[in-house]
Amino acid sequence: MNDAIEKQKPDWWSPALATRIRESSYEFHVREFGEQMARINFLPLEERRKEIAKIYDHAKAKGVKFDKPAEGFTR
């Protein structure tokens, strides 16, 4: 799959540009979701699922009830 992606990259694409785009994306995630969720969002899928499970377990241990959907939260 990576070979197909490599072939699709335009001539102006550089490793420095890829790094800058990734940094900008991470900065956006930090602004929108906070540092912890930004870090989790950039983990590989399996690790991301484990981290979310840890957060869920911690919340449950602290008495958070998940019987109702989280509604009404907006910026």
PQR file with spaces between the fields and no chain letter, atoms N, CA, C, O and H, PARSE charges and radii, in Angstrom:
ATOM       1  N    MET     1       0.817   -1.190    0.000 -0.4000 1.5000
ATOM       2  CA   MET     1       0.000    0.000    0.000 -0.0000 2.0000
ATOM       3  C    MET     1       0.863    1.258    0.000  0.5500 1.7000
ATOM       4  O    MET     1       0.537    2.222   -0.692 -0.5500 1.4000
ATOM       5  N    ASN     2       1.949    1.268    0.755 -0.4000 1.5000
ATOM       6  CA   ASN     2       2.819    2.440    0.787 -0.0000 2.0000
ATOM       7  C    ASN     2       3.429    2.734   -0.571  0.5500 1.7000
ATOM       8  O    ASN     2       3.672    3.894   -0.906 -0.5500 1.4000
ATOM       9  H    ASN     2       2.214    0.485    1.317  0.4000 1.0000
ATOM      10  N    ASP     3       3.681    1.685   -1.364 -0.4000 1.5000
ATOM      11  CA   ASP     3       4.231    1.890   -2.706 -0.0000 2.0000
ATOM      12  C    ASP     3       3.243    2.666   -3.570  0.5500 1.7000
ATOM      13  O    ASP     3       3.639    3.542   -4.339 -0.5500 1.4000
ATOM      14  H    ASP     3       3.484    0.743   -1.092  0.4000 1.0000
ATOM      15  N    ALA     4       1.961    2.346   -3.442 -0.4000 1.5000
ATOM      16  CA   ALA     4       0.939    3.060   -4.215 -0.0000 2.0000
ATOM      17  C    ALA     4       0.875    4.520   -3.793  0.5500 1.7000
ATOM      18  O    ALA     4       0.705    5.403   -4.633 -0.5500 1.4000
ATOM      19  H    ALA     4       1.639    1.635   -2.817  0.4000 1.0000
ATOM      20  N    ILE     5       1.009    4.777   -2.505 -0.4000 1.5000
ATOM      21  CA   ILE     5       0.994    6.156   -2.011 -0.0000 2.0000
ATOM      22  C    ILE     5       2.221    6.908   -2.521  0.5500 1.7000
ATOM      23  O    ILE     5       2.116    8.062   -2.934 -0.5500 1.4000
ATOM      24  H    ILE     5       1.148    4.060   -1.822  0.4000 1.0000
ATOM      25  N    GLU     6       3.379    6.259   -2.492 -0.4000 1.5000
ATOM      26  CA   GLU     6       4.612    6.887   -2.972 -0.0000 2.0000
ATOM      27  C    GLU     6       4.482    7.308   -4.434  0.5500 1.7000
ATOM      28  O    GLU     6       4.962    8.375   -4.817 -0.5500 1.4000
ATOM      29  H    GLU     6       3.465    5.321   -2.156  0.4000 1.0000
ATOM      30  N    LYS     7       3.843    6.489   -5.241 -0.4000 1.5000
ATOM      31  CA   LYS     7       3.698    6.793   -6.661 -0.0000 2.0000
ATOM      32  C    LYS     7       2.748    7.960   -6.912  0.5500 1.7000
ATOM      33  O    LYS     7       2.864    8.639   -7.932 -0.5500 1.4000
ATOM      34  H    LYS     7       3.453    5.623   -4.930  0.4000 1.0000
ATOM      35  N    GLN     8       1.807    8.201   -5.993 -0.4000 1.5000
ATOM      36  CA   GLN     8       0.807    9.247   -6.170 -0.0000 2.0000
ATOM      37  C    GLN     8       1.291   10.616   -5.719  0.5500 1.7000
ATOM      38  O    GLN     8       0.642   11.618   -6.019 -0.5500 1.4000
ATOM      39  H    GLN     8       1.712    7.648   -5.165  0.4000 1.0000
ATOM      40  N    LYS     9       2.387   10.688   -5.025 -0.4000 1.5000
ATOM      41  CA   LYS     9       2.871   11.963   -4.508 -0.0000 2.0000
ATOM      42  C    LYS     9       3.345   12.858   -5.650  0.5500 1.7000
ATOM      43  O    LYS     9       4.060   12.401   -6.542 -0.5500 1.4000
ATOM      44  H    LYS     9       2.914    9.874   -4.782  0.4000 1.0000
ATOM      45  N    PRO    10       2.950   14.131   -5.624 -0.5600 1.5000
ATOM      46  CA   PRO    10       3.417   15.054   -6.665  0.2800 2.0000
ATOM      47  C    PRO    10       4.898   15.400   -6.476  0.5500 1.7000
ATOM      48  O    PRO    10       5.486   15.113   -5.434 -0.5500 1.4000
ATOM      49  N    ASP    11       5.479   16.011   -7.485 -0.4000 1.5000
ATOM      50  CA   ASP    11       6.906   16.350   -7.456 -0.0000 2.0000
ATOM      51  C    ASP    11       7.263   17.320   -6.337  0.5500 1.7000
ATOM      52  O    ASP    11       8.366   17.260   -5.793 -0.5500 1.4000
ATOM      53  H    ASP    11       5.001   16.244   -8.332  0.4000 1.0000
ATOM      54  N    TRP    12       6.339   18.214   -5.989 -0.4000 1.5000
ATOM      55  CA   TRP    12       6.636   19.236   -4.982 -0.0000 2.0000
ATOM      56  C    TRP    12       6.539   18.705   -3.557  0.5500 1.7000
ATOM      57  O    TRP    12       6.883   19.414   -2.611 -0.5500 1.4000
ATOM      58  H    TRP    12       5.443   18.263   -6.430  0.4000 1.0000
ATOM      59  N    TRP    13       6.076   17.469   -3.390 -0.4000 1.5000
ATOM      60  CA   TRP    13       5.952   16.877   -2.051 -0.0000 2.0000
ATOM      61  C    TRP    13       7.334   16.529   -1.528  0.5500 1.7000
ATOM      62  O    TRP    13       8.112   15.864   -2.212 -0.5500 1.4000
ATOM      63  H    TRP    13       5.796   16.893   -4.158  0.4000 1.0000
ATOM      64  N    SER    14       7.642   16.973   -0.323 -0.4000 1.5000
ATOM      65  CA   SER    14       8.957   16.689    0.252 -0.0000 2.0000
ATOM      66  C    SER    14       8.779   16.159    1.673  0.5500 1.7000
ATOM      67  O    SER    14       7.715   16.332    2.267 -0.5500 1.4000
ATOM      68  H    SER    14       7.010   17.514    0.233  0.4000 1.0000
ATOM      69  N    PRO    15       9.795   15.524    2.218 -0.5600 1.5000
ATOM      70  CA   PRO    15       9.718   15.065    3.607  0.2800 2.0000
ATOM      71  C    PRO    15       9.493   16.234    4.580  0.5500 1.7000
ATOM      72  O    PRO    15       8.788   16.087    5.579 -0.5500 1.4000
ATOM      73  N    ALA    16      10.093   17.384    4.284 -0.4000 1.5000
ATOM      74  CA   ALA    16       9.899   18.552    5.156 -0.0000 2.0000
ATOM      75  C    ALA    16       8.440   19.003    5.131  0.5500 1.7000
ATOM      76  O    ALA    16       7.884   19.370    6.167 -0.5500 1.4000
ATOM      77  H    ALA    16      10.666   17.503    3.473  0.4000 1.0000
ATOM      78  N    LEU    17       7.822   18.978    3.955 -0.4000 1.5000
ATOM      79  CA   LEU    17       6.411   19.357    3.852 -0.0000 2.0000
ATOM      80  C    LEU    17       5.536   18.361    4.602  0.5500 1.7000
ATOM      81  O    LEU    17       4.600   18.759    5.296 -0.5500 1.4000
ATOM      82  H    LEU    17       8.273   18.680    3.114  0.4000 1.0000
ATOM      83  N    ALA    18       5.831   17.078    4.470 -0.4000 1.5000
ATOM      84  CA   ALA    18       5.070   16.050    5.181 -0.0000 2.0000
ATOM      85  C    ALA    18       5.180   16.249    6.690  0.5500 1.7000
ATOM      86  O    ALA    18       4.195   16.099    7.413 -0.5500 1.4000
ATOM      87  H    ALA    18       6.592   16.755    3.907  0.4000 1.0000
ATOM      88  N    THR    19       6.370   16.585    7.161 -0.4000 1.5000
ATOM      89  CA   THR    19       6.579   16.844    8.587 -0.0000 2.0000
ATOM      90  C    THR    19       5.760   18.047    9.043  0.5500 1.7000
ATOM      91  O    THR    19       5.116   18.002   10.091 -0.5500 1.4000
ATOM      92  H    THR    19       7.171   16.707    6.574  0.4000 1.0000
ATOM      93  N    ARG    20       5.782   19.110    8.266 -0.4000 1.5000
ATOM      94  CA   ARG    20       5.037   20.326    8.618 -0.0000 2.0000
ATOM      95  C    ARG    20       3.536   20.078    8.641  0.5500 1.7000
ATOM      96  O    ARG    20       2.835   20.588    9.515 -0.5500 1.4000
ATOM      97  H    ARG    20       6.305   19.147    7.415  0.4000 1.0000
ATOM      98  N    ILE    21       3.045   19.306    7.694 -0.4000 1.5000
ATOM      99  CA   ILE    21       1.610   18.990    7.667 -0.0000 2.0000
ATOM     100  C    ILE    21       1.235   18.166    8.890  0.5500 1.7000
ATOM     101  O    ILE    21       0.197   18.406    9.508 -0.5500 1.4000
ATOM     102  H    ILE    21       3.614   18.892    6.984  0.4000 1.0000
ATOM     103  N    ARG    22       2.069   17.199    9.242 -0.4000 1.5000
ATOM     104  CA   ARG    22       1.794   16.372   10.424 -0.0000 2.0000
ATOM     105  C    ARG    22       1.826   17.236   11.694  0.5500 1.7000
ATOM     106  O    ARG    22       0.978   17.070   12.570 -0.5500 1.4000
ATOM     107  H    ARG    22       2.912   17.004    8.741  0.4000 1.0000
ATOM     108  N    GLU    23       2.783   18.141   11.800 -0.4000 1.5000
ATOM     109  CA   GLU    23       2.860   19.038   12.966 -0.0000 2.0000
ATOM     110  C    GLU    23       1.617   19.929   13.045  0.5500 1.7000
ATOM     111  O    GLU    23       1.058   20.119   14.125 -0.5500 1.4000
ATOM     112  H    GLU    23       3.472   18.276   11.088  0.4000 1.0000
ATOM     113  N    SER    24       1.191   20.466   11.919 -0.4000 1.5000
ATOM     114  CA   SER    24       0.006   21.321   11.893 -0.0000 2.0000
ATOM     115  C    SER    24      -1.236   20.538   12.298  0.5500 1.7000
ATOM     116  O    SER    24      -2.090   21.038   13.031 -0.5500 1.4000
ATOM     117  H    SER    24       1.646   20.311   11.041  0.4000 1.0000
ATOM     118  N    SER    25      -1.322   19.320   11.818 -0.4000 1.5000
ATOM     119  CA   SER    25      -2.454   18.469   12.166 -0.0000 2.0000
ATOM     120  C    SER    25      -2.462   18.181   13.672  0.5500 1.7000
ATOM     121  O    SER    25      -3.514   18.222   14.310 -0.5500 1.4000
ATOM     122  H    SER    25      -0.629   18.913   11.224  0.4000 1.0000
ATOM     123  N    TYR    26      -1.287   17.890   14.232 -0.4000 1.5000
ATOM     124  CA   TYR    26      -1.192   17.620   15.669 -0.0000 2.0000
ATOM     125  C    TYR    26      -1.573   18.864   16.474  0.5500 1.7000
ATOM     126  O    TYR    26      -2.299   18.763   17.463 -0.5500 1.4000
ATOM     127  H    TYR    26      -0.433   17.856   13.713  0.4000 1.0000
ATOM     128  N    GLU    27      -1.089   20.030   16.057 -0.4000 1.5000
ATOM     129  CA   GLU    27      -1.419   21.274   16.752 -0.0000 2.0000
ATOM     130  C    GLU    27      -2.923   21.527   16.732  0.5500 1.7000
ATOM     131  O    GLU    27      -3.485   21.985   17.727 -0.5500 1.4000
ATOM     132  H    GLU    27      -0.499   20.112   15.254  0.4000 1.0000
ATOM     133  N    PHE    28      -3.576   21.235   15.617 -0.4000 1.5000
ATOM     134  CA   PHE    28      -5.024   21.372   15.523 -0.0000 2.0000
ATOM     135  C    PHE    28      -5.708   20.450   16.524  0.5500 1.7000
ATOM     136  O    PHE    28      -6.621   20.868   17.237 -0.5500 1.4000
ATOM     137  H    PHE    28      -3.119   20.863   14.809  0.4000 1.0000
ATOM     138  N    HIS    29      -5.267   19.196   16.576 -0.4000 1.5000
ATOM     139  CA   HIS    29      -5.864   18.241   17.506 -0.0000 2.0000
ATOM     140  C    HIS    29      -5.685   18.698   18.947  0.5500 1.7000
ATOM     141  O    HIS    29      -6.598   18.541   19.757 -0.5500 1.4000
ATOM     142  H    HIS    29      -4.526   18.857   15.997  0.4000 1.0000
ATOM     143  N    VAL    30      -4.538   19.257   19.279 -0.4000 1.5000
ATOM     144  CA   VAL    30      -4.306   19.757   20.639 -0.0000 2.0000
ATOM     145  C    VAL    30      -5.286   20.881   20.954  0.5500 1.7000
ATOM     146  O    VAL    30      -5.877   20.905   22.033 -0.5500 1.4000
ATOM     147  H    VAL    30      -3.797   19.385   18.620  0.4000 1.0000
ATOM     148  N    ARG    31      -5.462   21.812   20.015 -0.4000 1.5000
ATOM     149  CA   ARG    31      -6.388   22.930   20.244 -0.0000 2.0000
ATOM     150  C    ARG    31      -7.825   22.455   20.405  0.5500 1.7000
ATOM     151  O    ARG    31      -8.552   22.947   21.268 -0.5500 1.4000
ATOM     152  H    ARG    31      -4.982   21.792   19.138  0.4000 1.0000
ATOM     153  N    GLU    32      -8.231   21.509   19.584 -0.4000 1.5000
ATOM     154  CA   GLU    32      -9.626   21.081   19.572 -0.0000 2.0000
ATOM     155  C    GLU    32      -9.966   20.046   20.639  0.5500 1.7000
ATOM     156  O    GLU    32     -11.066   20.077   21.190 -0.5500 1.4000
ATOM     157  H    GLU    32      -7.641   21.109   18.883  0.4000 1.0000
ATOM     158  N    PHE    33      -9.047   19.132   20.941 -0.4000 1.5000
ATOM     159  CA   PHE    33      -9.367   18.006   21.807 -0.0000 2.0000
ATOM     160  C    PHE    33      -8.529   17.920   23.078  0.5500 1.7000
ATOM     161  O    PHE    33      -8.822   17.103   23.951 -0.5500 1.4000
ATOM     162  H    PHE    33      -8.154   19.107   20.493  0.4000 1.0000
ATOM     163  N    GLY    34      -7.504   18.739   23.196 -0.4000 1.5000
ATOM     164  CA   GLY    34      -6.629   18.672   24.357 -0.0000 2.0000
ATOM     165  C    GLY    34      -5.437   17.770   24.094  0.5500 1.7000
ATOM     166  O    GLY    34      -5.431   16.982   23.148 -0.5500 1.4000
ATOM     167  H    GLY    34      -7.267   19.403   22.487  0.4000 1.0000
ATOM     168  N    GLU    35      -4.426   17.898   24.948 -0.4000 1.5000
ATOM     169  CA   GLU    35      -3.167   17.184   24.725 -0.0000 2.0000
ATOM     170  C    GLU    35      -3.312   15.670   24.800  0.5500 1.7000
ATOM     171  O    GLU    35      -2.727   14.948   23.992 -0.5500 1.4000
ATOM     172  H    GLU    35      -4.431   18.538   25.717  0.4000 1.0000
ATOM     173  N    GLN    36      -4.096   15.182   25.774 -0.4000 1.5000
ATOM     174  CA   GLN    36      -4.216   13.738   25.932 -0.0000 2.0000
ATOM     175  C    GLN    36      -4.896   13.102   24.719  0.5500 1.7000
ATOM     176  O    GLN    36      -4.413   12.095   24.202 -0.5500 1.4000
ATOM     177  H    GLN    36      -4.571   15.768   26.430  0.4000 1.0000
ATOM     178  N    MET    37      -6.002   13.673   24.262 -0.4000 1.5000
ATOM     179  CA   MET    37      -6.690   13.096   23.112 -0.0000 2.0000
ATOM     180  C    MET    37      -5.883   13.276   21.825  0.5500 1.7000
ATOM     181  O    MET    37      -5.932   12.417   20.944 -0.5500 1.4000
ATOM     182  H    MET    37      -6.394   14.491   24.683  0.4000 1.0000
ATOM     183  N    ALA    38      -5.147   14.371   21.705 -0.4000 1.5000
ATOM     184  CA   ALA    38      -4.298   14.558   20.524 -0.0000 2.0000
ATOM     185  C    ALA    38      -3.240   13.468   20.464  0.5500 1.7000
ATOM     186  O    ALA    38      -2.982   12.903   19.401 -0.5500 1.4000
ATOM     187  H    ALA    38      -5.107   15.068   22.421  0.4000 1.0000
ATOM     188  N    ARG    39      -2.633   13.175   21.597 -0.4000 1.5000
ATOM     189  CA   ARG    39      -1.619   12.118   21.646 -0.0000 2.0000
ATOM     190  C    ARG    39      -2.243   10.778   21.261  0.5500 1.7000
ATOM     191  O    ARG    39      -1.657   10.015   20.492 -0.5500 1.4000
ATOM     192  H    ARG    39      -2.842   13.633   22.461  0.4000 1.0000
ATOM     193  N    ILE    40      -3.418   10.495   21.789 -0.4000 1.5000
ATOM     194  CA   ILE    40      -4.099    9.241   21.505 -0.0000 2.0000
ATOM     195  C    ILE    40      -4.504    9.162   20.033  0.5500 1.7000
ATOM     196  O    ILE    40      -4.400    8.099   19.422 -0.5500 1.4000
ATOM     197  H    ILE    40      -3.894   11.114   22.413  0.4000 1.0000
ATOM     198  N    ASN    41      -4.964   10.273   19.459 -0.4000 1.5000
ATOM     199  CA   ASN    41      -5.401   10.270   18.061 -0.0000 2.0000
ATOM     200  C    ASN    41      -4.278    9.914   17.092  0.5500 1.7000
ATOM     201  O    ASN    41      -4.543    9.434   15.990 -0.5500 1.4000
ATOM     202  H    ASN    41      -5.048   11.137   19.955  0.4000 1.0000
ATOM     203  N    PHE    42      -3.042   10.142   17.484 -0.4000 1.5000
ATOM     204  CA   PHE    42      -1.926    9.870   16.589 -0.0000 2.0000
ATOM     205  C    PHE    42      -1.229    8.538   16.873  0.5500 1.7000
ATOM     206  O    PHE    42      -0.181    8.247   16.296 -0.5500 1.4000
ATOM     207  H    PHE    42      -2.827   10.532   18.379  0.4000 1.0000
ATOM     208  N    LEU    43      -1.808    7.740   17.756 -0.4000 1.5000
ATOM     209  CA   LEU    43      -1.271    6.402   18.011 -0.0000 2.0000
ATOM     210  C    LEU    43      -1.771    5.438   16.943  0.5500 1.7000
ATOM     211  O    LEU    43      -2.787    5.705   16.300 -0.5500 1.4000
ATOM     212  H    LEU    43      -2.659    7.977   18.224  0.4000 1.0000
ATOM     213  N    PRO    44      -1.074    4.322   16.744 -0.5600 1.5000
ATOM     214  CA   PRO    44      -1.605    3.274   15.866  0.2800 2.0000
ATOM     215  C    PRO    44      -2.950    2.778   16.422  0.5500 1.7000
ATOM     216  O    PRO    44      -3.192    2.864   17.625 -0.5500 1.4000
ATOM     217  N    LEU    45      -3.802    2.271   15.563 -0.4000 1.5000
ATOM     218  CA   LEU    45      -5.178    1.932   15.925 -0.0000 2.0000
ATOM     219  C    LEU    45      -5.274    1.025   17.149  0.5500 1.7000
ATOM     220  O    LEU    45      -6.066    1.300   18.050 -0.5500 1.4000
ATOM     221  H    LEU    45      -3.605    2.201   14.585  0.4000 1.0000
ATOM     222  N    GLU    46      -4.497   -0.033   17.202 -0.4000 1.5000
ATOM     223  CA   GLU    46      -4.587   -0.971   18.330 -0.0000 2.0000
ATOM     224  C    GLU    46      -4.206   -0.294   19.646  0.5500 1.7000
ATOM     225  O    GLU    46      -4.872   -0.505   20.659 -0.5500 1.4000
ATOM     226  H    GLU    46      -3.853   -0.257   16.470  0.4000 1.0000
ATOM     227  N    GLU    47      -3.151    0.511   19.646 -0.4000 1.5000
ATOM     228  CA   GLU    47      -2.754    1.237   20.855 -0.0000 2.0000
ATOM     229  C    GLU    47      -3.814    2.273   21.235  0.5500 1.7000
ATOM     230  O    GLU    47      -4.085    2.488   22.416 -0.5500 1.4000
ATOM     231  H    GLU    47      -2.610    0.682   18.823  0.4000 1.0000
ATOM     232  N    ARG    48      -4.407    2.908   20.230 -0.4000 1.5000
ATOM     233  CA   ARG    48      -5.456    3.901   20.472 -0.0000 2.0000
ATOM     234  C    ARG    48      -6.638    3.259   21.198  0.5500 1.7000
ATOM     235  O    ARG    48      -7.185    3.826   22.144 -0.5500 1.4000
ATOM     236  H    ARG    48      -4.186    2.733   19.270  0.4000 1.0000
ATOM     237  N    ARG    49      -7.016    2.081   20.744 -0.4000 1.5000
ATOM     238  CA   ARG    49      -8.133    1.375   21.394 -0.0000 2.0000
ATOM     239  C    ARG    49      -7.807    1.027   22.851  0.5500 1.7000
ATOM     240  O    ARG    49      -8.668    1.129   23.724 -0.5500 1.4000
ATOM     241  H    ARG    49      -6.571    1.621   19.976  0.4000 1.0000
ATOM     242  N    LYS    50      -6.570    0.619   23.107 -0.4000 1.5000
ATOM     243  CA   LYS    50      -6.169    0.298   24.482 -0.0000 2.0000
ATOM     244  C    LYS    50      -6.218    1.538   25.372  0.5500 1.7000
ATOM     245  O    LYS    50      -6.681    1.468   26.510 -0.5500 1.4000
ATOM     246  H    LYS    50      -5.870    0.536   22.398  0.4000 1.0000
ATOM     247  N    GLU    51      -5.743    2.670   24.858 -0.4000 1.5000
ATOM     248  CA   GLU    51      -5.749    3.913   25.639 -0.0000 2.0000
ATOM     249  C    GLU    51      -7.176    4.375   25.939  0.5500 1.7000
ATOM     250  O    GLU    51      -7.465    4.809   27.054 -0.5500 1.4000
ATOM     251  H    GLU    51      -5.366    2.727   23.933  0.4000 1.0000
ATOM     252  N    ILE    52      -8.062    4.285   24.955 -0.4000 1.5000
ATOM     253  CA   ILE    52      -9.462    4.668   25.165 -0.0000 2.0000
ATOM     254  C    ILE    52     -10.096    3.746   26.200  0.5500 1.7000
ATOM     255  O    ILE    52     -10.878    4.198   27.036 -0.5500 1.4000
ATOM     256  H    ILE    52      -7.827    3.933   24.049  0.4000 1.0000
ATOM     257  N    ALA    53      -9.765    2.461   26.149 -0.4000 1.5000
ATOM     258  CA   ALA    53     -10.288    1.523   27.140 -0.0000 2.0000
ATOM     259  C    ALA    53      -9.802    1.893   28.539  0.5500 1.7000
ATOM     260  O    ALA    53     -10.561    1.790   29.503 -0.5500 1.4000
ATOM     261  H    ALA    53      -9.130    2.094   25.469  0.4000 1.0000
ATOM     262  N    LYS    54      -8.549    2.321   28.661 -0.4000 1.5000
ATOM     263  CA   LYS    54      -8.028    2.755   29.966 -0.0000 2.0000
ATOM     264  C    LYS    54      -8.796    3.970   30.485  0.5500 1.7000
ATOM     265  O    LYS    54      -9.138    4.033   31.666 -0.5500 1.4000
ATOM     266  H    LYS    54      -7.932    2.404   27.878  0.4000 1.0000
ATOM     267  N    ILE    55      -9.065    4.932   29.603 -0.4000 1.5000
ATOM     268  CA   ILE    55      -9.812    6.129   30.000 -0.0000 2.0000
ATOM     269  C    ILE    55     -11.215    5.741   30.443  0.5500 1.7000
ATOM     270  O    ILE    55     -11.711    6.229   31.458 -0.5500 1.4000
ATOM     271  H    ILE    55      -8.787    4.881   28.644  0.4000 1.0000
ATOM     272  N    TYR    56     -11.849    4.862   29.680 -0.4000 1.5000
ATOM     273  CA   TYR    56     -13.197    4.395   30.004 -0.0000 2.0000
ATOM     274  C    TYR    56     -13.208    3.695   31.364  0.5500 1.7000
ATOM     275  O    TYR    56     -14.067    3.974   32.200 -0.5500 1.4000
ATOM     276  H    TYR    56     -11.446    4.465   28.855  0.4000 1.0000
ATOM     277  N    ASP    57     -12.257    2.789   31.583 -0.4000 1.5000
ATOM     278  CA   ASP    57     -12.175    2.067   32.858 -0.0000 2.0000
ATOM     279  C    ASP    57     -11.934    3.016   34.027  0.5500 1.7000
ATOM     280  O    ASP    57     -12.518    2.845   35.097 -0.5500 1.4000
ATOM     281  H    ASP    57     -11.559    2.562   30.904  0.4000 1.0000
ATOM     282  N    HIS    58     -11.082    4.007   33.828 -0.4000 1.5000
ATOM     283  CA   HIS    58     -10.800    4.978   34.884 -0.0000 2.0000
ATOM     284  C    HIS    58     -12.064    5.773   35.222  0.5500 1.7000
ATOM     285  O    HIS    58     -12.368    5.990   36.395 -0.5500 1.4000
ATOM     286  H    HIS    58     -10.608    4.146   32.959  0.4000 1.0000
ATOM     287  N    ALA    59     -12.788    6.201   34.207 -0.4000 1.5000
ATOM     288  CA   ALA    59     -14.021    6.958   34.441 -0.0000 2.0000
ATOM     289  C    ALA    59     -15.044    6.101   35.177  0.5500 1.7000
ATOM     290  O    ALA    59     -15.711    6.570   36.100 -0.5500 1.4000
ATOM     291  H    ALA    59     -12.541    6.025   33.254  0.4000 1.0000
ATOM     292  N    LYS    60     -15.160    4.854   34.765 -0.4000 1.5000
ATOM     293  CA   LYS    60     -16.105    3.949   35.416 -0.0000 2.0000
ATOM     294  C    LYS    60     -15.727    3.733   36.889  0.5500 1.7000
ATOM     295  O    LYS    60     -16.599    3.691   37.757 -0.5500 1.4000
ATOM     296  H    LYS    60     -14.618    4.473   34.016  0.4000 1.0000
ATOM     297  N    ALA    61     -14.426    3.596   37.162 -0.4000 1.5000
ATOM     298  CA   ALA    61     -13.954    3.412   38.537 -0.0000 2.0000
ATOM     299  C    ALA    61     -14.240    4.646   39.395  0.5500 1.7000
ATOM     300  O    ALA    61     -14.413    4.534   40.608 -0.5500 1.4000
ATOM     301  H    ALA    61     -13.718    3.630   36.457  0.4000 1.0000
ATOM     302  N    LYS    62     -14.288    5.818   38.766 -0.4000 1.5000
ATOM     303  CA   LYS    62     -14.568    7.062   39.489 -0.0000 2.0000
ATOM     304  C    LYS    62     -16.060    7.349   39.611  0.5500 1.7000
ATOM     305  O    LYS    62     -16.452    8.374   40.168 -0.5500 1.4000
ATOM     306  H    LYS    62     -14.147    5.909   37.780  0.4000 1.0000
ATOM     307  N    GLY    63     -16.891    6.449   39.090 -0.4000 1.5000
ATOM     308  CA   GLY    63     -18.329    6.588   39.266 -0.0000 2.0000
ATOM     309  C    GLY    63     -19.086    7.247   38.129  0.5500 1.7000
ATOM     310  O    GLY    63     -20.255    7.597   38.286 -0.5500 1.4000
ATOM     311  H    GLY    63     -16.572    5.617   38.637  0.4000 1.0000
ATOM     312  N    VAL    64     -18.443    7.419   36.995 -0.4000 1.5000
ATOM     313  CA   VAL    64     -19.138    7.999   35.850 -0.0000 2.0000
ATOM     314  C    VAL    64     -20.150    6.985   35.342  0.5500 1.7000
ATOM     315  O    VAL    64     -19.836    5.810   35.158 -0.5500 1.4000
ATOM     316  H    VAL    64     -17.493    7.134   36.867  0.4000 1.0000
ATOM     317  N    LYS    65     -21.380    7.463   35.118 -0.4000 1.5000
ATOM     318  CA   LYS    65     -22.449    6.581   34.642 -0.0000 2.0000
ATOM     319  C    LYS    65     -22.579    6.741   33.133  0.5500 1.7000
ATOM     320  O    LYS    65     -22.625    7.856   32.613 -0.5500 1.4000
ATOM     321  H    LYS    65     -21.635    8.418   35.268  0.4000 1.0000
ATOM     322  N    PHE    66     -22.636    5.620   32.449 -0.4000 1.5000
ATOM     323  CA   PHE    66     -22.717    5.626   30.994 -0.0000 2.0000
ATOM     324  C    PHE    66     -24.093    5.189   30.493  0.5500 1.7000
ATOM     325  O    PHE    66     -24.235    4.761   29.348 -0.5500 1.4000
ATOM     326  H    PHE    66     -22.598    4.714   32.872  0.4000 1.0000
ATOM     327  N    ASP    67     -25.109    5.299   31.360 -0.4000 1.5000
ATOM     328  CA   ASP    67     -26.433    4.830   30.962 -0.0000 2.0000
ATOM     329  C    ASP    67     -27.169    5.808   30.043  0.5500 1.7000
ATOM     330  O    ASP    67     -28.124    5.412   29.373 -0.5500 1.4000
ATOM     331  H    ASP    67     -24.994    5.647   32.290  0.4000 1.0000
ATOM     332  N    LYS    68     -26.750    7.065   29.996 -0.4000 1.5000
ATOM     333  CA   LYS    68     -27.363    8.049   29.107 -0.0000 2.0000
ATOM     334  C    LYS    68     -26.316    8.547   28.116  0.5500 1.7000
ATOM     335  O    LYS    68     -25.134    8.629   28.450 -0.5500 1.4000
ATOM     336  H    LYS    68     -25.975    7.386   30.540  0.4000 1.0000
ATOM     337  N    PRO    69     -26.746    8.880   26.891 -0.5600 1.5000
ATOM     338  CA   PRO    69     -25.787    9.426   25.930  0.2800 2.0000
ATOM     339  C    PRO    69     -25.327   10.830   26.342  0.5500 1.7000
ATOM     340  O    PRO    69     -26.069   11.564   26.995 -0.5500 1.4000
ATOM     341  N    ALA    70     -24.132   11.186   25.966 -0.4000 1.5000
ATOM     342  CA   ALA    70     -23.603   12.521   26.260 -0.0000 2.0000
ATOM     343  C    ALA    70     -24.167   13.484   25.225  0.5500 1.7000
ATOM     344  O    ALA    70     -23.703   13.529   24.085 -0.5500 1.4000
ATOM     345  H    ALA    70     -23.529   10.590   25.436  0.4000 1.0000
ATOM     346  N    GLU    71     -25.161   14.245   25.629 -0.4000 1.5000
ATOM     347  CA   GLU    71     -25.793   15.201   24.721 -0.0000 2.0000
ATOM     348  C    GLU    71     -25.700   16.602   25.290  0.5500 1.7000
ATOM     349  O    GLU    71     -25.558   16.787   26.499 -0.5500 1.4000
ATOM     350  H    GLU    71     -25.537   14.208   26.555  0.4000 1.0000
ATOM     351  N    GLY    72     -25.779   17.580   24.413 -0.4000 1.5000
ATOM     352  CA   GLY    72     -25.860   18.954   24.862 -0.0000 2.0000
ATOM     353  C    GLY    72     -24.530   19.638   25.057  0.5500 1.7000
ATOM     354  O    GLY    72     -24.497   20.787   25.498 -0.5500 1.4000
ATOM     355  H    GLY    72     -25.894   17.430   23.431  0.4000 1.0000
ATOM     356  N    PHE    73     -23.421   18.974   24.742 -0.4000 1.5000
ATOM     357  CA   PHE    73     -22.127   19.631   24.887 -0.0000 2.0000
ATOM     358  C    PHE    73     -21.724   20.244   23.575  0.5500 1.7000
ATOM     359  O    PHE    73     -21.541   19.539   22.583 -0.5500 1.4000
ATOM     360  H    PHE    73     -23.448   18.041   24.383  0.4000 1.0000
ATOM     361  N    THR    74     -21.586   21.530   23.561 -0.4000 1.5000
ATOM     362  CA   THR    74     -21.086   22.230   22.371 -0.0000 2.0000
ATOM     363  C    THR    74     -20.141   23.310   22.837  0.5500 1.7000
ATOM     364  O    THR    74     -20.162   23.723   23.996 -0.5500 1.4000
ATOM     365  H    THR    74     -21.734   22.103   24.368  0.4000 1.0000
ATOM     366  N    ARG    75     -19.312   23.762   21.915 -0.4000 1.5000
ATOM     367  CA   ARG    75     -18.386   24.849   22.242 -0.0000 2.0000
ATOM     368  C    ARG    75     -19.087   26.153   22.245  0.5500 1.7000
ATOM     369  O    ARG    75     -18.468   27.186   22.500 -0.5500 1.4000
ATOM     370  H    ARG    75     -19.295   23.427   20.973  0.4000 1.0000
